[in-house]
Amino acid sequence: MSGAETPDAQAPDAKAPDQAQAETSSKPEPSSNAEASDSAEASSNAEASGLAGDGGSAADMAPDGQAASGGRKPATRRERRKRSFWREFPILVVIALLLAVVIKTYAIQAFFIPSGSMENTLEINDRVLVNKLVYDVRGIHRGDIVVFNGDGSWDPGTAPRDTNFVVKFAQGFASMFGFGHPGDILIKRVIGLPGDKVACCDAQGRVTVNGVPLTEQSYLYPGDTPSEIRFNIVVPPGRLWVMGDHRLISDDSRNHLGQPGGGTIPENAVIGRAFVIIWPISRWRILPIPATFEQAKLSAAAAPSAPPAARPAARDTAPAARDTASLLSARLEPSSPALPLALGFAAAVPVTWLQRRARLRIARRRTAGRTGRGAGRRTTRDPSDRPPFV
């Protein structure tokens, strides 16, 4: 019996090596789990540090869009937006100033009317807008109200000459802040183009252009005659014959017949065309070309270019002297730079917004590239490089 009992008694002992082997094989599992948790924790820390490097924080990754620090995320965003505004504001101001100078120099400028030589079309203290681009796309038309520089033609000084883009920009920038010499700026209506024969007057006392009488009652000052001064001239090439609408007091081409050009002005002295009255509000209106200048006969009967020939008639010198004296200081004055500055700021806002969006988009792409490269390095790391678990 004892020999039979011996194997039964030793059976539990026989299982001991198997249990030991099982226990030995199960021991590395805690180490593997610990390494996995350590890897996950390291990856989480790396991602959190990556967010912090990109201007975010681990709190920004809290669920439901709430910060882990109790409302810290909205405050951070407000601070970033405030810093962004003050960082963008100088850029906005610089762009607005540059656009204002460009608009004033090359596109549109406001002028102040100080005299009555264009009444009643333009009254004293009116503000008009002058289009400086129109004559780049079309020629000067009869009946246009033009703003021009009188230096070197009617007034002493150097005649204006064509300048390049850079010189014009520098002059416009200087005049924006009250520097430089703007010239002797005048405003009149174009009556004769190069080659036109302009004369006064026919049997009915009307001014004629190429033998075609003009009906000017729609824009002449009430009570004025078309002209008290007799003249007969062929406009030289590259020059214009201009007159004011208040003919009795206007100092215009008629008063400069004895000067070079026979009273005409050079086309390159024209700054632009006055096309609208913007101030006062009660005077707001477009300045169209009068219908009398739309007669087809004016162009059909245009005379060929010829040297100027003027024949002023005898006239009362007292009224002429009185008119000239009253208009010596009647010069067009540039209005305040408020309008071009306002237009510059209006145009600068979308320009600044677009450049900011482009800059942020480029920054996001760079950040995404850095994040992608960092994630690639984490996923390809050799596990054997990690220190052993203790």
Legacy VTK file of the C-alpha trace (Angstrom):
# vtk DataFile Version 3.0
C-alpha trace
ASCII
DATASET POLYDATA
POINTS 390 float
0.000 0.000 0.000
2.772 2.321 0.752
4.274 1.784 -2.670
0.956 2.729 -4.291
0.614 5.782 -2.182
4.010 7.063 -3.079
3.168 8.126 -6.684
-0.034 9.797 -5.496
1.795 11.711 -2.905
4.419 12.828 -5.321
1.934 14.076 -7.967
1.612 17.580 -6.575
5.366 17.837 -6.450
5.540 16.883 -10.102
3.444 19.846 -11.038
5.768 22.271 -9.380
8.177 22.645 -12.285
5.268 23.334 -14.620
3.871 26.008 -12.339
7.267 27.556 -11.945
7.668 27.663 -15.682
4.250 29.321 -16.080
5.061 31.849 -13.434
8.415 32.534 -15.015
6.820 33.101 -18.415
4.215 35.479 -16.982
6.707 37.738 -15.253
7.745 39.837 -18.320
4.152 40.924 -18.975
4.146 43.708 -16.362
7.355 44.986 -17.898
5.773 45.010 -21.381
2.660 46.773 -20.143
4.728 49.316 -18.316
6.790 49.973 -21.414
3.591 50.457 -23.460
2.211 52.909 -20.918
5.556 54.673 -20.823
5.529 54.928 -24.617
1.981 56.311 -24.626
2.889 58.819 -21.926
5.987 59.952 -23.814
3.981 60.301 -27.019
1.331 62.323 -25.175
3.993 64.573 -23.678
5.602 65.057 -27.096
2.266 66.006 -28.631
1.529 68.394 -25.783
4.940 70.014 -26.183
4.366 70.264 -29.934
1.101 72.107 -29.372
2.795 74.404 -26.922
5.508 75.180 -29.464
2.850 76.119 -32.036
1.293 78.686 -29.748
-1.309 76.398 -28.167
-1.394 74.508 -24.873
-2.450 71.153 -23.532
-5.453 72.871 -22.048
-6.643 73.676 -25.592
-7.058 69.951 -26.215
-9.607 69.485 -23.456
-12.936 67.900 -24.548
-15.911 70.056 -25.586
-13.585 72.946 -26.449
-13.081 73.904 -22.783
-9.696 74.663 -21.275
-8.439 72.461 -18.482
-7.369 75.547 -16.566
-10.931 76.816 -16.214
-11.593 79.322 -19.039
-8.014 80.137 -19.845
-8.401 79.433 -23.571
-10.787 82.393 -24.422
-8.540 84.779 -22.512
-5.516 83.527 -24.418
-7.311 84.013 -27.716
-8.311 87.549 -26.780
-4.717 88.374 -25.868
-3.456 86.956 -29.161
-6.056 88.946 -31.122
-5.127 92.135 -29.267
-1.429 91.619 -29.979
-2.265 90.794 -33.587
-4.247 94.048 -34.002
-1.439 96.265 -32.740
1.038 94.326 -34.842
-1.096 94.798 -37.975
-2.052 98.453 -37.323
1.261 100.024 -38.491
1.066 97.912 -41.656
-2.474 99.192 -42.233
-1.375 102.829 -41.817
1.578 102.475 -44.200
-0.530 100.772 -46.870
-3.261 103.415 -46.490
-0.763 106.274 -46.927
0.787 104.685 -50.003
-2.627 104.055 -51.561
-3.717 107.625 -50.733
-0.675 109.045 -52.536
-1.267 106.768 -55.532
-4.962 107.742 -55.719
-4.208 111.458 -55.406
-1.293 111.430 -57.868
-2.604 109.164 -60.589
-6.375 108.716 -60.228
-8.625 111.261 -58.493
-8.024 114.511 -56.631
-10.382 116.997 -55.026
-10.008 120.743 -55.686
-11.477 123.834 -54.068
-12.989 126.627 -56.219
-11.902 130.057 -54.872
-13.148 132.312 -57.704
-16.251 133.019 -59.741
-14.713 132.699 -63.224
-16.717 129.505 -63.873
-20.062 130.666 -62.442
-22.747 129.494 -62.456
-21.419 126.072 -63.393
-18.960 126.180 -60.502
-19.505 128.517 -57.579
-17.098 129.849 -54.997
-16.313 127.254 -52.272
-17.435 124.320 -54.412
-15.336 121.162 -54.215
-14.896 119.191 -57.407
-13.377 115.813 -58.159
-10.858 115.699 -60.995
-10.338 112.511 -62.972
-6.648 112.137 -63.857
-7.016 108.846 -65.720
-9.640 109.806 -68.279
-7.205 111.278 -70.802
-5.117 108.112 -70.717
-8.027 106.266 -72.354
-9.531 109.026 -74.510
-8.599 112.425 -75.898
-9.690 115.814 -74.617
-13.155 116.787 -75.879
-14.637 120.188 -76.615
-16.777 121.225 -73.684
-14.680 119.401 -71.070
-13.984 121.337 -67.882
-10.262 120.844 -67.388
-7.852 121.581 -64.559
-4.412 122.618 -65.791
-1.121 124.104 -64.687
-0.766 127.692 -65.916
2.988 127.927 -65.265
4.928 128.867 -68.379
1.852 129.656 -70.484
-0.256 132.361 -68.858
1.879 132.845 -65.770
5.615 133.207 -65.145
7.474 130.044 -64.321
8.669 126.862 -65.917
6.258 125.131 -68.237
5.151 121.728 -66.933
6.819 118.751 -68.565
6.122 115.056 -68.592
7.766 113.199 -65.716
8.204 109.518 -65.013
6.264 107.442 -62.501
8.779 107.824 -59.673
9.028 111.624 -59.959
5.243 111.968 -60.027
4.921 109.754 -56.958
7.529 111.809 -55.064
5.769 115.057 -56.008
2.398 113.652 -54.976
3.796 112.430 -51.641
5.337 115.851 -50.937
2.161 117.747 -51.830
0.121 115.415 -49.609
1.871 116.930 -46.595
2.107 120.524 -47.872
5.584 120.379 -49.413
6.644 121.129 -52.963
5.250 123.569 -55.499
1.846 122.501 -56.868
1.979 125.114 -59.657
-0.506 127.769 -60.711
-3.590 125.557 -61.022
-6.530 126.864 -63.072
-9.873 125.517 -64.258
-11.607 126.416 -67.552
-13.800 124.942 -70.270
-12.233 123.655 -73.492
-13.630 125.500 -76.525
-11.129 124.668 -79.266
-8.923 121.624 -79.935
-5.694 121.550 -81.964
-6.444 122.623 -85.529
-9.787 124.268 -84.672
-10.524 127.773 -85.911
-12.095 129.671 -83.008
-13.567 133.129 -83.638
-15.773 135.776 -82.133
-18.170 136.626 -83.200
-20.759 135.944 -85.914
-23.623 138.286 -86.827
-25.604 137.103 -83.779
-22.669 137.666 -81.415
-21.912 133.947 -80.981
-18.537 132.257 -80.673
-17.863 129.954 -83.628
-15.696 126.853 -83.895
-14.775 125.872 -87.439
-17.528 128.205 -88.616
-20.195 126.467 -86.492
-21.862 128.776 -83.921
-22.082 127.605 -80.325
-25.302 127.901 -78.329
-23.895 128.649 -74.878
-26.850 129.956 -72.906
-27.118 126.692 -70.930
-23.809 127.245 -69.117
-22.921 130.945 -69.461
-23.429 133.217 -66.463
-26.856 134.895 -66.750
-26.553 138.247 -68.531
-23.070 137.557 -69.980
-22.448 137.794 -73.714
-20.311 135.061 -75.316
-17.407 137.517 -75.525
-16.740 141.232 -75.465
-13.307 140.591 -76.946
-12.972 139.930 -80.667
-10.580 137.196 -81.754
-9.898 134.850 -84.634
-7.310 132.101 -84.120
-6.367 128.653 -85.364
-5.352 126.531 -82.375
-1.762 125.291 -82.804
-0.925 121.575 -82.602
-0.707 120.225 -79.065
-2.565 123.211 -77.573
-6.098 124.117 -76.415
-8.287 127.230 -76.450
-10.066 127.557 -73.094
-12.581 130.026 -71.656
-14.447 130.526 -68.398
-18.237 130.327 -68.123
-18.473 133.759 -66.448
-17.133 135.518 -69.520
-17.316 139.037 -68.115
-14.762 138.379 -65.364
-12.935 135.264 -66.593
-9.207 135.574 -67.266
-8.808 133.029 -70.064
-7.317 132.535 -73.532
-8.828 135.810 -74.776
-6.737 137.829 -72.319
-3.420 136.280 -73.432
-3.608 136.684 -77.204
-0.267 138.479 -77.391
1.657 135.777 -75.523
3.412 132.742 -77.059
0.762 130.327 -78.252
-1.730 133.121 -78.843
-3.503 132.551 -75.529
-3.702 128.759 -75.861
-2.401 126.307 -73.261
-0.337 123.138 -73.869
-2.178 119.822 -73.700
0.490 118.337 -71.443
-0.338 121.013 -68.844
-3.788 119.459 -68.331
-4.025 117.643 -65.005
-7.452 116.095 -65.507
-11.150 116.603 -66.090
-13.528 117.950 -63.437
-16.507 115.615 -63.576
-18.536 116.043 -60.375
-19.259 118.572 -57.617
-19.001 116.782 -54.266
-19.453 119.696 -51.839
-21.649 121.237 -50.593
-24.220 118.448 -50.633
-26.882 120.787 -51.984
-24.670 121.416 -55.037
-23.862 117.780 -55.803
-24.126 117.014 -59.510
-22.310 115.594 -62.513
-20.575 118.018 -64.894
-21.577 116.862 -68.395
-20.436 118.137 -71.776
-23.035 120.655 -73.057
-25.092 119.529 -76.032
-23.810 122.324 -78.277
-20.397 120.630 -78.420
-21.962 117.415 -79.725
-22.685 118.929 -83.129
-21.239 116.708 -85.829
-20.370 119.745 -87.936
-17.728 120.811 -85.428
-15.447 117.895 -86.256
-16.413 117.688 -89.913
-15.430 121.317 -90.470
-12.208 121.185 -88.450
-9.489 123.295 -90.075
-6.063 121.827 -90.845
-3.254 122.684 -88.463
-1.706 126.059 -89.169
0.389 128.656 -87.380
-1.658 130.693 -84.909
-3.205 133.849 -86.224
-4.884 136.140 -83.738
-6.620 139.384 -84.488
-7.791 141.039 -81.272
-10.212 143.876 -81.781
-10.233 147.175 -79.974
-11.994 147.020 -76.661
-12.479 148.972 -73.490
-9.260 148.505 -71.514
-10.783 149.440 -68.162
-13.019 146.354 -67.912
-10.126 144.177 -69.040
-7.817 145.639 -66.403
-10.533 145.239 -63.797
-11.137 141.616 -64.771
-7.451 140.720 -64.729
-6.899 142.347 -61.358
-9.870 140.510 -59.879
-8.581 137.134 -61.114
-4.895 137.376 -60.257
-5.512 135.523 -56.983
-8.367 133.426 -58.349
-6.430 130.178 -58.570
-7.688 126.660 -58.047
-6.511 125.170 -54.775
-6.087 121.485 -53.939
-8.575 120.413 -51.323
-7.564 118.765 -48.039
-6.079 115.258 -48.254
-9.030 113.856 -46.291
-10.637 112.292 -49.358
-7.570 110.412 -50.676
-6.722 109.336 -47.128
-10.243 108.013 -46.607
-10.084 106.177 -49.918
-6.637 104.882 -49.002
-7.847 103.466 -45.684
-10.923 101.981 -47.358
-8.682 100.185 -49.840
-6.036 99.287 -47.238
-8.409 97.313 -44.999
-9.105 94.499 -47.498
-5.480 94.534 -48.690
-4.203 94.127 -45.116
-6.778 91.420 -44.418
-5.745 89.452 -47.508
-2.039 89.649 -46.744
-2.726 88.570 -43.136
-4.725 85.563 -44.299
-1.980 84.596 -46.721
0.672 84.912 -44.010
-1.349 82.816 -41.540
-1.973 80.153 -44.178
1.750 79.890 -44.884
2.470 79.691 -41.142
-0.089 76.884 -40.714
1.457 74.905 -43.545
4.908 75.250 -41.996
3.553 74.170 -38.601
1.783 71.191 -40.144
5.020 70.185 -41.889
6.987 70.344 -38.638
4.298 68.345 -36.795
4.252 65.696 -39.520
8.022 65.306 -39.434
7.959 65.022 -35.629
5.246 62.342 -35.725
7.256 60.418 -38.319
10.292 60.445 -36.070
8.223 59.157 -33.116
6.664 56.263 -35.051
9.960 55.051 -36.555
11.908 55.052 -33.301
13.514 51.712 -32.392
11.949 50.330 -29.160
15.321 48.833 -28.202
16.629 52.401 -27.767
14.415 52.912 -24.724
15.943 52.273 -21.287
14.906 48.953 -19.696
11.987 48.976 -17.291
12.966 48.708 -13.654
LINES 1 391
390 0 1 2 3 4 5 6 7 8 9 10 11 12 13 14 15 16 17 18 19 20 21 22 23 24 25 26 27 28 29 30 31 32 33 34 35 36 37 38 39 40 41 42 43 44 45 46 47 48 49 50 51 52 53 54 55 56 57 58 59 60 61 62 63 64 65 66 67 68 69 70 71 72 73 74 75 76 77 78 79 80 81 82 83 84 85 86 87 88 89 90 91 92 93 94 95 96 97 98 99 100 101 102 103 104 105 106 107 108 109 110 111 112 113 114 115 116 117 118 119 120 121 122 123 124 125 126 127 128 129 130 131 132 133 134 135 136 137 138 139 140 141 142 143 144 145 146 147 148 149 150 151 152 153 154 155 156 157 158 159 160 161 162 163 164 165 166 167 168 169 170 171 172 173 174 175 176 177 178 179 180 181 182 183 184 185 186 187 188 189 190 191 192 193 194 195 196 197 198 199 200 201 202 203 204 205 206 207 208 209 210 211 212 213 214 215 216 217 218 219 220 221 222 223 224 225 226 227 228 229 230 231 232 233 234 235 236 237 238 239 240 241 242 243 244 245 246 247 248 249 250 251 252 253 254 255 256 257 258 259 260 261 262 263 264 265 266 267 268 269 270 271 272 273 274 275 276 277 278 279 280 281 282 283 284 285 286 287 288 289 290 291 292 293 294 295 296 297 298 299 300 301 302 303 304 305 306 307 308 309 310 311 312 313 314 315 316 317 318 319 320 321 322 323 324 325 326 327 328 329 330 331 332 333 334 335 336 337 338 339 340 341 342 343 344 345 346 347 348 349 350 351 352 353 354 355 356 357 358 359 360 361 362 363 364 365 366 367 368 369 370 371 372 373 374 375 376 377 378 379 380 381 382 383 384 385 386 387 388 389
